[in-house]
Amino acid sequence: MNTEELIRLLAADARPVPAHGLERRFALAVALGLAGAALLMLGVFGLRQDWGAVLVLPMFWGKFALGGALAVLGLTVVLRLARPGMPWGRAALWLALPPAVMWLLAGMVLADAEPPERLALLLGSTWRDCPFNIALLSLPALATLLWALRGAAPTRPAWAGAGAGLLAGALGVLAYALHCPEMAAPFVALWYLAGMALPTALGAALGPRLLRW
């Protein structure tokens, strides 16, 4: 069999690639991951009960803004990393914007507080648990996003895994915000971002093992 015959045989069953197939795959992964995070939050932690009081607090919505912005930006980066040859560095730079805004807000709150109050604003009452709770809630999304990436063609598996982990962490934040009692910007700026860093590191470690092709 010569080369031309082999090429004809390989191309005989070729089918057109569905339009926006990768986007649909990741949309499904995000939806399943967010649903998994919400169900896990309800089963393990439960919803907070003081909705009448918290709905008027800016920081309640600020937590959703942080998680939502990083989820949208993270998905943009992951979609680029899933395709060979797609530039992604400039898109990744935008990921610094939401944390920078939160850190700026946290700095303003700390500067306005009395010195004895600053440590309490940073630690709250749940600092020991918060990052690990967010990381736990991110695991369903990390699993679904790694599945989505395995159906793509990432050429930078460690970076792709890290992007999936960051996106999963942002989805975990969206679920955890429905339970978390903390409302101080310094707490959110420190421990929420630490919680997202854990699945980011896990995704970076798993990427080379699971996304190799």
C-alpha positions in Angstrom: 0.0 0.0 0.0 1.5 3.3 -1.0 1.1 6.6 0.8 -1.7 8.0 -1.4 -3.9 4.8 -0.8 -3.3 5.1 2.9 -4.4 8.7 2.9 -7.6 7.8 1.0 -8.4 5.1 3.4 -7.9 7.3 6.4 -10.0 10.1 4.9 -12.8 7.8 3.7 -14.8 8.1 7.0 -14.0 11.8 7.6 -16.9 13.9 8.8 -17.1 17.7 9.1 -16.3 19.0 12.5 -19.5 20.3 14.1 -19.6 24.1 14.3 -18.9 25.4 17.8 -18.6 21.8 19.0 -15.8 22.8 21.5 -17.8 25.7 22.9 -20.8 23.4 23.5 -18.6 20.8 25.2 -17.2 23.4 27.6 -20.7 24.9 28.2 -21.8 21.5 29.3 -18.8 21.1 31.5 -19.3 24.4 33.1 -23.1 23.8 33.7 -22.4 20.3 35.2 -19.6 21.6 37.3 -21.6 24.5 38.7 -24.6 22.2 39.4 -22.2 19.8 41.1 -20.8 22.6 43.2 -24.2 23.9 44.2 -25.5 20.4 45.2 -22.3 19.8 47.2 -22.7 23.1 48.9 -26.3 22.3 49.8 -25.4 18.9 51.1 -22.3 19.7 53.1 -22.7 23.3 54.2 -26.3 24.5 53.5 -27.6 27.9 52.5 -27.3 30.8 54.8 -30.6 31.8 56.4 -30.3 35.6 56.7 -31.3 36.5 53.2 -33.3 39.6 54.1 -30.2 41.1 55.6 -27.5 40.1 53.2 -29.2 40.9 49.9 -28.7 44.6 50.6 -25.0 44.3 51.4 -22.6 45.3 48.6 -20.0 42.7 49.5 -22.6 39.9 49.1 -22.8 40.8 45.5 -19.1 41.6 45.3 -18.3 37.9 46.0 -20.5 36.9 43.0 -18.8 39.6 40.9 -15.4 38.3 41.7 -16.3 34.7 41.0 -18.4 35.5 37.9 -15.7 37.7 36.4 -13.0 35.1 36.9 -15.2 32.4 35.6 -15.9 34.3 32.3 -12.2 35.3 31.9 -11.1 31.8 32.9 -13.3 30.2 30.3 -12.0 32.5 27.6 -8.4 31.5 28.5 -9.2 27.7 28.7 -11.0 27.8 25.3 -7.8 29.3 23.8 -5.6 26.8 25.5 -7.8 23.9 24.2 -6.9 24.8 20.6 -3.3 24.3 19.3 -1.7 27.5 18.2 -4.2 29.9 19.7 -2.6 32.9 21.5 -3.7 33.1 25.1 -1.2 35.2 27.0 -3.0 38.5 26.4 -6.3 37.0 27.5 -4.7 35.6 30.6 -3.5 39.1 31.6 -7.1 40.1 32.1 -7.4 37.5 34.9 -5.4 39.9 37.1 -8.1 42.6 36.9 -10.8 41.2 39.3 -8.3 40.3 42.0 -6.7 43.8 41.7 -10.1 45.5 42.1 -10.8 43.3 45.2 -7.3 44.0 46.7 -7.8 47.7 46.1 -11.2 47.6 47.9 -9.6 45.6 50.7 -6.8 48.1 51.1 -9.3 50.9 51.3 -11.3 49.1 54.0 -8.1 48.3 56.0 -6.8 51.8 55.7 -10.1 53.2 57.1 -10.2 50.7 60.0 -8.7 51.2 63.4 -5.4 49.2 63.8 -6.9 46.7 66.3 -9.7 45.9 63.9 -7.6 45.0 60.9 -6.6 41.5 61.9 -10.3 40.6 62.4 -11.2 42.0 59.0 -8.5 39.7 57.4 -9.3 36.6 59.4 -13.0 36.8 60.1 -14.2 33.7 61.9 -13.8 31.1 59.1 -10.3 31.7 57.7 -9.1 28.2 58.6 -11.9 26.5 56.6 -12.8 28.9 53.8 -10.0 28.1 51.2 -10.5 24.4 51.6 -14.3 24.7 51.4 -14.0 26.5 48.1 -11.5 24.0 46.8 -13.9 21.2 47.8 -16.7 22.8 45.9 -14.5 23.2 42.9 -13.8 19.5 42.4 -16.9 18.7 40.4 -16.1 21.5 37.9 -12.4 20.5 37.8 -13.4 17.0 36.8 -15.9 18.1 34.1 -13.5 20.7 32.7 -10.6 18.2 32.5 -13.0 15.9 30.6 -13.8 18.7 28.2 -10.1 19.4 27.7 -9.4 15.7 27.0 -11.7 16.0 24.0 -9.8 19.0 22.7 -6.1 19.3 21.7 -4.2 21.4 24.3 -0.5 21.6 23.6 0.3 23.1 27.0 -1.2 20.6 29.3 0.1 22.1 32.6 -1.2 25.6 31.7 -4.5 24.1 30.4 -4.9 22.2 33.6 -4.2 25.3 35.6 -6.7 27.3 33.6 -9.3 24.6 34.2 -8.5 24.7 37.9 -8.9 28.4 38.1 -12.2 28.3 36.3 -13.3 25.5 38.6 -12.3 27.6 41.6 -14.3 30.5 40.4 -17.4 28.3 40.0 -16.7 27.0 43.5 -16.8 30.6 44.8 -20.2 31.2 43.2 -21.6 28.2 45.1 -19.8 28.9 48.3 -20.9 32.6 48.4 -24.5 31.3 49.0 -23.3 29.8 52.4 -20.3 32.0 53.5 -21.0 34.3 56.4 -18.0 36.6 55.8 -18.7 40.0 54.4 -15.4 41.9 54.8 -13.5 42.8 51.6 -10.1 42.0 53.1 -11.3 38.5 54.0 -12.6 37.9 50.5 -9.5 39.3 48.9 -7.2 37.0 50.8 -9.1 33.7 51.5 -11.4 33.5 48.5 -8.4 33.9 46.2 -6.4 31.3 48.2 -9.4 29.0 47.8 -9.2 29.4 44.0 -5.4 29.0 44.0 -5.8 25.4 45.4 -7.7 23.9 42.4 -5.5 26.0 40.1 -2.4 24.2 41.5 -4.2 20.8 41.4 -5.2 21.4 37.8 -1.6 22.3 36.8 -0.3 19.1 38.5 -3.0 16.9 36.8 -2.7 18.5 33.3 0.5 16.8 32.2 -0.9 13.4 33.3 -4.4 13.6 32.0 -4.2 15.9 29.0 -1.2 14.4 27.1 -2.0 13.3 23.5 
